[in-house]
Amino acid sequence: MLVLYLFISSALLSFYFSYTAVYPPKSFYYNEFEYVTKQKIPKSAEIKFKSSSYPDFHGDYFSKSIIELSLSDYSKLLKELQNDNALKESIENGNKVFERKIIGEEDRHLFIHFLKDRKTIVVNVDFT
């Protein structure tokens, strides 16, 4: 009976870890947001879309999330990032884009886009 219990437990744990490696939970995307912005995720954040690749043998992967914020959280985050000297600000298709470059880690491409609707942000992380 103990052997059966251990087998089932091992199988369930293996399934869980395999599943979350391919389909990361929301917390993965919240951590990506915090990695790019160096800010805590606002309480109003709601993930509308998420996608990521499975890391290859070198650890390279990408992740993308579309997050909706309240108007006040969107405005507050935008202002805080505009004051962050470590970010490079640009405009793409009328949307504000911030890029974070980490010295010594030039293979990491970290972006956050602020869409014109004043509530949606797009977080892109690409390790190449």
TIFI-761271 format. One record per atom (N, C-alpha, C): chain; x, y, z; residue in three letters; atom name; residue number from 0. Coordinates in pm, whole numbers. Example, Ala and Ser with C-alpha at 12.3 -4.5 7.8 and 13.67 -1.06 7.14 Angstrom:
2
("A"; (1319; -569; 780); "ALA"; "N"; 0)
("A"; (1230; -450; 780); "ALA"; "CA"; 0)
("A"; (1320; -330; 780); "ALA"; "C"; 0)
("A"; (1285; -225; 708); "SER"; "N"; 1)
("A"; (1367; -106; 714); "SER"; "CA"; 1)
("A"; (1290; 3; 787); "SER"; "C"; 1)
//
This chain:
128
("A"; (83; -119; 0); "MET"; "N"; 0)
("A"; (0; 0; 0); "MET"; "CA"; 0)
("A"; (88; 126; 0); "MET"; "C"; 0)
("A"; (195; 125; 78); "LEU"; "N"; 1)
("A"; (285; 240; 84); "LEU"; "CA"; 1)
("A"; (352; 263; -51); "LEU"; "C"; 1)
("A"; (386; 158; -119); "VAL"; "N"; 2)
("A"; (450; 168; -251); "VAL"; "CA"; 2)
("A"; (354; 234; -350); "VAL"; "C"; 2)
("A"; (228; 194; -345); "LEU"; "N"; 3)
("A"; (128; 254; -434); "LEU"; "CA"; 3)
("A"; (111; 403; -404); "LEU"; "C"; 3)
("A"; (107; 438; -277); "TYR"; "N"; 4)
("A"; (95; 578; -236); "TYR"; "CA"; 4)
("A"; (214; 658; -287); "TYR"; "C"; 4)
("A"; (334; 606; -272); "LEU"; "N"; 5)
("A"; (454; 676; -318); "LEU"; "CA"; 5)
("A"; (455; 689; -470); "LEU"; "C"; 5)
("A"; (411; 585; -540); "PHE"; "N"; 6)
("A"; (405; 591; -685); "PHE"; "CA"; 6)
("A"; (307; 699; -732); "PHE"; "C"; 6)
("A"; (189; 701; -674); "ILE"; "N"; 7)
("A"; (86; 800; -713); "ILE"; "CA"; 7)
("A"; (133; 942; -679); "ILE"; "C"; 7)
("A"; (193; 960; -562); "SER"; "N"; 8)
("A"; (244; 1091; -522); "SER"; "CA"; 8)
("A"; (352; 1139; -619); "SER"; "C"; 8)
("A"; (443; 1050; -654); "SER"; "N"; 9)
("A"; (550; 1085; -748); "SER"; "CA"; 9)
("A"; (494; 1121; -885); "SER"; "C"; 9)
("A"; (395; 1045; -930); "ALA"; "N"; 10)
("A"; (334; 1071; -1060); "ALA"; "CA"; 10)
("A"; (263; 1207; -1060); "ALA"; "C"; 10)
("A"; (191; 1236; -954); "LEU"; "N"; 11)
("A"; (120; 1364; -946); "LEU"; "CA"; 11)
("A"; (218; 1482; -940); "LEU"; "C"; 11)
("A"; (323; 1469; -863); "LEU"; "N"; 12)
("A"; (424; 1576; -856); "LEU"; "CA"; 12)
("A"; (492; 1595; -991); "LEU"; "C"; 12)
("A"; (525; 1488; -1058); "SER"; "N"; 13)
("A"; (587; 1497; -1191); "SER"; "CA"; 13)
("A"; (493; 1567; -1288); "SER"; "C"; 13)
("A"; (366; 1530; -1285); "PHE"; "N"; 14)
("A"; (268; 1594; -1373); "PHE"; "CA"; 14)
("A"; (257; 1743; -1342); "PHE"; "C"; 14)
("A"; (249; 1778; -1214); "TYR"; "N"; 15)
("A"; (237; 1919; -1175); "TYR"; "CA"; 15)
("A"; (357; 2001; -1224); "TYR"; "C"; 15)
("A"; (478; 1954; -1198); "PHE"; "N"; 16)
("A"; (597; 2029; -1238); "PHE"; "CA"; 16)
("A"; (610; 2036; -1390); "PHE"; "C"; 16)
("A"; (573; 1932; -1459); "SER"; "N"; 17)
("A"; (577; 1935; -1606); "SER"; "CA"; 17)
("A"; (474; 2034; -1660); "SER"; "C"; 17)
("A"; (356; 2031; -1604); "TYR"; "N"; 18)
("A"; (249; 2121; -1650); "TYR"; "CA"; 18)
("A"; (286; 2267; -1626); "TYR"; "C"; 18)
("A"; (335; 2301; -1507); "THR"; "N"; 19)
("A"; (368; 2441; -1478); "THR"; "CA"; 19)
("A"; (493; 2488; -1552); "THR"; "C"; 19)
("A"; (577; 2395; -1598); "ALA"; "N"; 20)
("A"; (692; 2434; -1680); "ALA"; "CA"; 20)
("A"; (645; 2477; -1818); "ALA"; "C"; 20)
("A"; (544; 2413; -1870); "VAL"; "N"; 21)
("A"; (491; 2445; -2002); "VAL"; "CA"; 21)
("A"; (387; 2556; -1995); "VAL"; "C"; 21)
("A"; (305; 2557; -1892); "TYR"; "N"; 22)
("A"; (200; 2656; -1871); "TYR"; "CA"; 22)
("A"; (220; 2724; -1737); "TYR"; "C"; 22)
("A"; (308; 2827; -1733); "PRO"; "N"; 23)
("A"; (338; 2890; -1604); "PRO"; "CA"; 23)
("A"; (215; 2956; -1541); "PRO"; "C"; 23)
("A"; (210; 2959; -1408); "PRO"; "N"; 24)
("A"; (98; 3023; -1339); "PRO"; "CA"; 24)
("A"; (109; 3176; -1347); "PRO"; "C"; 24)
("A"; (5; 3245; -1302); "LYS"; "N"; 25)
("A"; (4; 3392; -1303); "LYS"; "CA"; 25)
("A"; (124; 3449; -1230); "LYS"; "C"; 25)
("A"; (165; 3387; -1123); "SER"; "N"; 26)
("A"; (276; 3440; -1044); "SER"; "CA"; 26)
("A"; (403; 3452; -1127); "SER"; "C"; 26)
("A"; (423; 3363; -1225); "PHE"; "N"; 27)
("A"; (538; 3372; -1314); "PHE"; "CA"; 27)
("A"; (535; 3505; -1389); "PHE"; "C"; 27)
("A"; (420; 3543; -1442); "TYR"; "N"; 28)
("A"; (408; 3667; -1519); "TYR"; "CA"; 28)
("A"; (415; 3790; -1429); "TYR"; "C"; 28)
("A"; (366; 3778; -1306); "TYR"; "N"; 29)
("A"; (380; 3888; -1210); "TYR"; "CA"; 29)
("A"; (527; 3908; -1177); "TYR"; "C"; 29)
("A"; (602; 3800; -1163); "ASN"; "N"; 30)
("A"; (746; 3811; -1137); "ASN"; "CA"; 30)
("A"; (819; 3872; -1257); "ASN"; "C"; 30)
("A"; (777; 3839; -1378); "GLU"; "N"; 31)
("A"; (836; 3899; -1498); "GLU"; "CA"; 31)
("A"; (810; 4050; -1498); "GLU"; "C"; 31)
("A"; (689; 4091; -1462); "PHE"; "N"; 32)
("A"; (656; 4233; -1451); "PHE"; "CA"; 32)
("A"; (752; 4301; -1354); "PHE"; "C"; 32)
("A"; (771; 4242; -1238); "GLU"; "N"; 33)
("A"; (858; 4301; -1136); "GLU"; "CA"; 33)
("A"; (1004; 4302; -1180); "GLU"; "C"; 33)
("A"; (1044; 4203; -1259); "TYR"; "N"; 34)
("A"; (1182; 4198; -1310); "TYR"; "CA"; 34)
("A"; (1207; 4313; -1408); "TYR"; "C"; 34)
("A"; (1109; 4341; -1493); "VAL"; "N"; 35)
("A"; (1123; 4448; -1592); "VAL"; "CA"; 35)
("A"; (1112; 4585; -1528); "VAL"; "C"; 35)
("A"; (1015; 4604; -1440); "THR"; "N"; 36)
("A"; (985; 4738; -1387); "THR"; "CA"; 36)
("A"; (1055; 4771; -1257); "THR"; "C"; 36)
("A"; (1099; 4670; -1183); "LYS"; "N"; 37)
("A"; (1153; 4688; -1047); "LYS"; "CA"; 37)
("A"; (1046; 4749; -955); "LYS"; "C"; 37)
("A"; (921; 4719; -984); "GLN"; "N"; 38)
("A"; (805; 4767; -906); "GLN"; "CA"; 38)
("A"; (720; 4645; -866); "GLN"; "C"; 38)
("A"; (647; 4658; -759); "LYS"; "N"; 39)
("A"; (551; 4554; -722); "LYS"; "CA"; 39)
("A"; (433; 4561; -818); "LYS"; "C"; 39)
("A"; (374; 4448; -847); "ILE"; "N"; 40)
("A"; (258; 4444; -936); "ILE"; "CA"; 40)
("A"; (141; 4513; -866); "ILE"; "C"; 40)
("A"; (72; 4605; -933); "PRO"; "N"; 41)
("A"; (-42; 4672; -870); "PRO"; "CA"; 41)
("A"; (-154; 4573; -837); "PRO"; "C"; 41)
("A"; (-229; 4605; -734); "LYS"; "N"; 42)
("A"; (-338; 4517; -691); "LYS"; "CA"; 42)
("A"; (-447; 4503; -797); "LYS"; "C"; 42)
("A"; (-462; 4606; -880); "SER"; "N"; 43)
("A"; (-567; 4602; -983); "SER"; "CA"; 43)
("A"; (-527; 4518; -1105); "SER"; "C"; 43)
("A"; (-405; 4468; -1109); "ALA"; "N"; 44)
("A"; (-356; 4396; -1227); "ALA"; "CA"; 44)
("A"; (-439; 4271; -1256); "ALA"; "C"; 44)
("A"; (-477; 4260; -1383); "GLU"; "N"; 45)
("A"; (-550; 4142; -1429); "GLU"; "CA"; 45)
("A"; (-490; 4099; -1562); "GLU"; "C"; 45)
("A"; (-440; 3977; -1566); "ILE"; "N"; 46)
("A"; (-379; 3926; -1688); "ILE"; "CA"; 46)
("A"; (-488; 3891; -1788); "ILE"; "C"; 46)
("A"; (-479; 3953; -1907); "LYS"; "N"; 47)
("A"; (-576; 3928; -2014); "LYS"; "CA"; 47)
("A"; (-524; 3825; -2114); "LYS"; "C"; 47)
("A"; (-393; 3818; -2129); "PHE"; "N"; 48)
("A"; (-330; 3723; -2221); "PHE"; "CA"; 48)
("A"; (-191; 3692; -2168); "PHE"; "C"; 48)
("A"; (-148; 3569; -2185); "LYS"; "N"; 49)
("A"; (-13; 3531; -2142); "LYS"; "CA"; 49)
("A"; (39; 3421; -2233); "LYS"; "C"; 49)
("A"; (169; 3428; -2257); "SER"; "N"; 50)
("A"; (232; 3327; -2341); "SER"; "CA"; 50)
("A"; (380; 3323; -2306); "SER"; "C"; 50)
("A"; (435; 3204; -2312); "SER"; "N"; 51)
("A"; (579; 3191; -2290); "SER"; "CA"; 51)
("A"; (628; 3064; -2359); "SER"; "C"; 51)
("A"; (755; 3065; -2388); "SER"; "N"; 52)
("A"; (815; 2945; -2446); "SER"; "CA"; 52)
("A"; (879; 2864; -2335); "SER"; "C"; 52)
("A"; (901; 2739; -2364); "TYR"; "N"; 53)
("A"; (972; 2652; -2270); "TYR"; "CA"; 53)
("A"; (1121; 2680; -2286); "TYR"; "C"; 53)
("A"; (1196; 2699; -2178); "PRO"; "N"; 54)
("A"; (1340; 2728; -2192); "PRO"; "CA"; 54)
("A"; (1413; 2618; -2269); "PRO"; "C"; 54)
("A"; (1505; 2661; -2356); "ASP"; "N"; 55)
("A"; (1585; 2562; -2428); "ASP"; "CA"; 55)
("A"; (1704; 2518; -2343); "ASP"; "C"; 55)
("A"; (1796; 2445; -2403); "PHE"; "N"; 56)
("A"; (1910; 2391; -2328); "PHE"; "CA"; 56)
("A"; (2000; 2499; -2271); "PHE"; "C"; 56)
("A"; (1996; 2619; -2330); "HIS"; "N"; 57)
("A"; (2079; 2730; -2284); "HIS"; "CA"; 57)
("A"; (2004; 2822; -2187); "HIS"; "C"; 57)
("A"; (1879; 2790; -2159); "GLY"; "N"; 58)
("A"; (1799; 2873; -2070); "GLY"; "CA"; 58)
("A"; (1729; 2988; -2141); "GLY"; "C"; 58)
("A"; (1738; 2991; -2274); "ASP"; "N"; 59)
("A"; (1674; 3097; -2351); "ASP"; "CA"; 59)
("A"; (1523; 3074; -2356); "ASP"; "C"; 59)
("A"; (1446; 3181; -2339); "TYR"; "N"; 60)
("A"; (1300; 3172; -2347); "TYR"; "CA"; 60)
("A"; (1245; 3312; -2368); "TYR"; "C"; 60)
("A"; (1116; 3320; -2397); "PHE"; "N"; 61)
("A"; (1048; 3449; -2403); "PHE"; "CA"; 61)
("A"; (919; 3438; -2324); "PHE"; "C"; 61)
("A"; (872; 3552; -2279); "SER"; "N"; 62)
("A"; (739; 3556; -2219); "SER"; "CA"; 62)
("A"; (674; 3688; -2256); "SER"; "C"; 62)
("A"; (545; 3684; -2270); "LYS"; "N"; 63)
("A"; (467; 3803; -2303); "LYS"; "CA"; 63)
("A"; (338; 3797; -2223); "LYS"; "C"; 63)
("A"; (303; 3909; -2163); "SER"; "N"; 64)
("A"; (176; 3916; -2093); "SER"; "CA"; 64)
("A"; (110; 4050; -2123); "SER"; "C"; 64)
("A"; (-20; 4045; -2139); "ILE"; "N"; 65)
("A"; (-100; 4166; -2155); "ILE"; "CA"; 65)
("A"; (-178; 4181; -2026); "ILE"; "C"; 65)
("A"; (-155; 4292; -1958); "ILE"; "N"; 66)
("A"; (-210; 4313; -1824); "ILE"; "CA"; 66)
("A"; (-294; 4440; -1825); "ILE"; "C"; 66)
("A"; (-411; 4430; -1767); "GLU"; "N"; 67)
("A"; (-499; 4546; -1755); "GLU"; "CA"; 67)
("A"; (-491; 4599; -1612); "GLU"; "C"; 67)
("A"; (-476; 4732; -1601); "LEU"; "N"; 68)
("A"; (-467; 4799; -1472); "LEU"; "CA"; 68)
("A"; (-580; 4899; -1457); "LEU"; "C"; 68)
("A"; (-604; 4943; -1335); "SER"; "N"; 69)
("A"; (-697; 5054; -1315); "SER"; "CA"; 69)
("A"; (-632; 5180; -1372); "SER"; "C"; 69)
("A"; (-712; 5280; -1401); "LEU"; "N"; 70)
("A"; (-660; 5405; -1456); "LEU"; "CA"; 70)
("A"; (-557; 5467; -1363); "LEU"; "C"; 70)
("A"; (-583; 5465; -1233); "SER"; "N"; 71)
("A"; (-489; 5526; -1138); "SER"; "CA"; 71)
("A"; (-359; 5446; -1129); "SER"; "C"; 71)
("A"; (-366; 5313; -1129); "ASP"; "N"; 72)
("A"; (-244; 5232; -1125); "ASP"; "CA"; 72)
("A"; (-164; 5248; -1254); "ASP"; "C"; 72)
("A"; (-231; 5256; -1367); "TYR"; "N"; 73)
("A"; (-165; 5276; -1496); "TYR"; "CA"; 73)
("A"; (-88; 5409; -1494); "TYR"; "C"; 73)
("A"; (-156; 5516; -1451); "SER"; "N"; 74)
("A"; (-93; 5648; -1448); "SER"; "CA"; 74)
("A"; (23; 5653; -1348); "SER"; "C"; 74)
("A"; (5; 5592; -1232); "LYS"; "N"; 75)
("A"; (110; 5591; -1130); "LYS"; "CA"; 75)
("A"; (233; 5515; -1180); "LYS"; "C"; 75)
("A"; (212; 5399; -1240); "LEU"; "N"; 76)
("A"; (322; 5319; -1292); "LEU"; "CA"; 76)
("A"; (393; 5393; -1405); "LEU"; "C"; 76)
("A"; (320; 5454; -1495); "LEU"; "N"; 77)
("A"; (379; 5529; -1605); "LEU"; "CA"; 77)
("A"; (468; 5641; -1551); "LEU"; "C"; 77)
("A"; (419; 5714; -1453); "LYS"; "N"; 78)
("A"; (497; 5824; -1394); "LYS"; "CA"; 78)
("A"; (624; 5770; -1327); "LYS"; "C"; 78)
("A"; (612; 5661; -1252); "GLU"; "N"; 79)
("A"; (728; 5605; -1183); "GLU"; "CA"; 79)
("A"; (834; 5557; -1283); "GLU"; "C"; 79)
("A"; (791; 5497; -1393); "LEU"; "N"; 80)
("A"; (887; 5448; -1491); "LEU"; "CA"; 80)
("A"; (950; 5563; -1570); "LEU"; "C"; 80)
("A"; (876; 5670; -1591); "GLN"; "N"; 81)
("A"; (933; 5787; -1658); "GLN"; "CA"; 81)
("A"; (1044; 5849; -1574); "GLN"; "C"; 81)
("A"; (1038; 5831; -1443); "ASN"; "N"; 82)
("A"; (1140; 5885; -1353); "ASN"; "CA"; 82)
("A"; (1253; 5786; -1323); "ASN"; "C"; 82)
("A"; (1248; 5668; -1383); "ASP"; "N"; 83)
("A"; (1350; 5566; -1362); "ASP"; "CA"; 83)
("A"; (1460; 5586; -1466); "ASP"; "C"; 83)
("A"; (1576; 5634; -1423); "ASN"; "N"; 84)
("A"; (1686; 5664; -1515); "ASN"; "CA"; 84)
("A"; (1748; 5539; -1577); "ASN"; "C"; 84)
("A"; (1718; 5421; -1525); "ALA"; "N"; 85)
("A"; (1774; 5298; -1580); "ALA"; "CA"; 85)
("A"; (1695; 5249; -1701); "ALA"; "C"; 85)
("A"; (1584; 5314; -1731); "LEU"; "N"; 86)
("A"; (1500; 5275; -1844); "LEU"; "CA"; 86)
("A"; (1518; 5370; -1960); "LEU"; "C"; 86)
("A"; (1513; 5314; -2079); "LYS"; "N"; 87)
("A"; (1517; 5395; -2202); "LYS"; "CA"; 87)
("A"; (1373; 5405; -2253); "LYS"; "C"; 87)
("A"; (1325; 5527; -2271); "GLU"; "N"; 88)
("A"; (1188; 5549; -2315); "GLU"; "CA"; 88)
("A"; (1185; 5577; -2465); "GLU"; "C"; 88)
("A"; (1085; 5521; -2532); "SER"; "N"; 89)
("A"; (1065; 5549; -2674); "SER"; "CA"; 89)
("A"; (915; 5543; -2705); "SER"; "C"; 89)
("A"; (882; 5574; -2829); "ILE"; "N"; 90)
("A"; (743; 5568; -2876); "ILE"; "CA"; 90)
("A"; (738; 5470; -2993); "ILE"; "C"; 90)
("A"; (645; 5376; -2987); "GLU"; "N"; 91)
("A"; (622; 5282; -3097); "GLU"; "CA"; 91)
("A"; (473; 5280; -3127); "GLU"; "C"; 91)
("A"; (437; 5314; -3249); "ASN"; "N"; 92)
("A"; (296; 5315; -3290); "ASN"; "CA"; 92)
("A"; (208; 5396; -3195); "ASN"; "C"; 92)
("A"; (263; 5505; -3143); "GLY"; "N"; 93)
("A"; (188; 5592; -3053); "GLY"; "CA"; 93)
("A"; (182; 5544; -2909); "GLY"; "C"; 93)
("A"; (247; 5432; -2879); "ASN"; "N"; 94)
("A"; (249; 5378; -2743); "ASN"; "CA"; 94)
("A"; (385; 5404; -2680); "ASN"; "C"; 94)
("A"; (384; 5437; -2550); "LYS"; "N"; 95)
("A"; (511; 5454; -2479); "LYS"; "CA"; 95)
("A"; (571; 5317; -2449); "LYS"; "C"; 95)
("A"; (701; 5307; -2472); "VAL"; "N"; 96)
("A"; (773; 5181; -2450); "VAL"; "CA"; 96)
("A"; (895; 5211; -2364); "VAL"; "C"; 96)
("A"; (917; 5128; -2264); "PHE"; "N"; 97)
("A"; (1034; 5139; -2179); "PHE"; "CA"; 97)
("A"; (1115; 5012; -2193); "PHE"; "C"; 97)
("A"; (1246; 5030; -2207); "GLU"; "N"; 98)
("A"; (1337; 4916; -2218); "GLU"; "CA"; 98)
("A"; (1437; 4922; -2104); "GLU"; "C"; 98)
("A"; (1457; 4808; -2039); "ARG"; "N"; 99)
("A"; (1558; 4798; -1933); "ARG"; "CA"; 99)
("A"; (1672; 4713; -1985); "ARG"; "C"; 99)
("A"; (1792; 4769; -1980); "LYS"; "N"; 100)
("A"; (1912; 4694; -2017); "LYS"; "CA"; 100)
("A"; (1991; 4670; -1890); "LYS"; "C"; 100)
("A"; (2041; 4549; -1875); "ILE"; "N"; 101)
("A"; (2118; 4512; -1758); "ILE"; "CA"; 101)
("A"; (2262; 4493; -1802); "ILE"; "C"; 101)
("A"; (2352; 4569; -1741); "ILE"; "N"; 102)
("A"; (2494; 4562; -1777); "ILE"; "CA"; 102)
("A"; (2546; 4421; -1753); "ILE"; "C"; 102)
("A"; (2613; 4368; -1854); "GLY"; "N"; 103)
("A"; (2666; 4232; -1845); "GLY"; "CA"; 103)
("A"; (2568; 4126; -1888); "GLY"; "C"; 103)
("A"; (2444; 4165; -1915); "GLU"; "N"; 104)
("A"; (2342; 4070; -1958); "GLU"; "CA"; 104)
("A"; (2274; 4123; -2084); "GLU"; "C"; 104)
("A"; (2355; 4147; -2187); "GLU"; "N"; 105)
("A"; (2304; 4206; -2310); "GLU"; "CA"; 105)
("A"; (2210; 4113; -2387); "GLU"; "C"; 105)
("A"; (2207; 3985; -2348); "ASP"; "N"; 106)
("A"; (2117; 3891; -2415); "ASP"; "CA"; 106)
("A"; (1976; 3893; -2357); "ASP"; "C"; 106)
("A"; (1951; 3982; -2264); "ARG"; "N"; 107)
("A"; (1818; 3994; -2204); "ARG"; "CA"; 107)
("A"; (1751; 4120; -2257); "ARG"; "C"; 107)
("A"; (1635; 4102; -2316); "HIS"; "N"; 108)
("A"; (1560; 4213; -2373); "HIS"; "CA"; 108)
("A"; (1432; 4229; -2293); "HIS"; "C"; 108)
("A"; (1424; 4338; -2218); "LEU"; "N"; 109)
("A"; (1314; 4360; -2124); "LEU"; "CA"; 109)
("A"; (1238; 4486; -2165); "LEU"; "C"; 109)
("A"; (1110; 4471; -2197); "PHE"; "N"; 110)
("A"; (1028; 4583; -2243); "PHE"; "CA"; 110)
("A"; (894; 4586; -2171); "PHE"; "C"; 110)
("A"; (842; 4708; -2154); "ILE"; "N"; 111)
("A"; (704; 4726; -2111); "ILE"; "CA"; 111)
("A"; (644; 4834; -2199); "ILE"; "C"; 111)
("A"; (528; 4803; -2257); "HIS"; "N"; 112)
("A"; (457; 4893; -2347); "HIS"; "CA"; 112)
("A"; (332; 4945; -2275); "HIS"; "C"; 112)
("A"; (308; 5074; -2285); "PHE"; "N"; 113)
("A"; (187; 5135; -2230); "PHE"; "CA"; 113)
("A"; (96; 5169; -2348); "PHE"; "C"; 113)
("A"; (-16; 5098; -2359); "LEU"; "N"; 114)
("A"; (-106; 5119; -2471); "LEU"; "CA"; 114)
("A"; (-187; 5246; -2452); "LEU"; "C"; 114)
("A"; (-239; 5297; -2564); "LYS"; "N"; 115)
("A"; (-308; 5426; -2564); "LYS"; "CA"; 115)
("A"; (-440; 5424; -2490); "LYS"; "C"; 115)
("A"; (-494; 5308; -2458); "ASP"; "N"; 116)
("A"; (-623; 5302; -2389); "ASP"; "CA"; 116)
("A"; (-614; 5343; -2242); "ASP"; "C"; 116)
("A"; (-491; 5367; -2193); "ARG"; "N"; 117)
("A"; (-463; 5414; -2057); "ARG"; "CA"; 117)
("A"; (-504; 5313; -1948); "ARG"; "C"; 117)
("A"; (-504; 5184; -1986); "LYS"; "N"; 118)
("A"; (-530; 5080; -1886); "LYS"; "CA"; 118)
("A"; (-453; 4951; -1914); "LYS"; "C"; 118)
("A"; (-398; 4937; -2035); "THR"; "N"; 119)
("A"; (-334; 4812; -2075); "THR"; "CA"; 119)
("A"; (-184; 4829; -2091); "THR"; "C"; 119)
("A"; (-111; 4734; -2035); "ILE"; "N"; 120)
("A"; (35; 4729; -2054); "ILE"; "CA"; 120)
("A"; (71; 4593; -2112); "ILE"; "C"; 120)
("A"; (181; 4589; -2184); "VAL"; "N"; 121)
("A"; (232; 4464; -2240); "VAL"; "CA"; 121)
("A"; (375; 4448; -2189); "VAL"; "C"; 121)
("A"; (402; 4335; -2126); "VAL"; "N"; 122)
("A"; (535; 4307; -2071); "VAL"; "CA"; 122)
("A"; (599; 4198; -2156); "VAL"; "C"; 122)
("A"; (718; 4230; -2210); "ASN"; "N"; 123)
("A"; (793; 4134; -2292); "ASN"; "CA"; 123)
("A"; (929; 4107; -2228); "ASN"; "C"; 123)
("A"; (960; 3981; -2212); "VAL"; "N"; 124)
("A"; (1090; 3937; -2163); "VAL"; "CA"; 124)
("A"; (1144; 3837; -2263); "VAL"; "C"; 124)
("A"; (1266; 3860; -2310); "ASP"; "N"; 125)
("A"; (1325; 3772; -2410); "ASP"; "CA"; 125)
("A"; (1470; 3745; -2372); "ASP"; "C"; 125)
("A"; (1501; 3621; -2335); "PHE"; "N"; 126)
("A"; (1637; 3579; -2306); "PHE"; "CA"; 126)
("A"; (1687; 3503; -2427); "PHE"; "C"; 126)
("A"; (1789; 3559; -2495); "THR"; "N"; 127)
("A"; (1841; 3493; -2615); "THR"; "CA"; 127)
("A"; (1984; 3447; -2597); "THR"; "C"; 127)
//
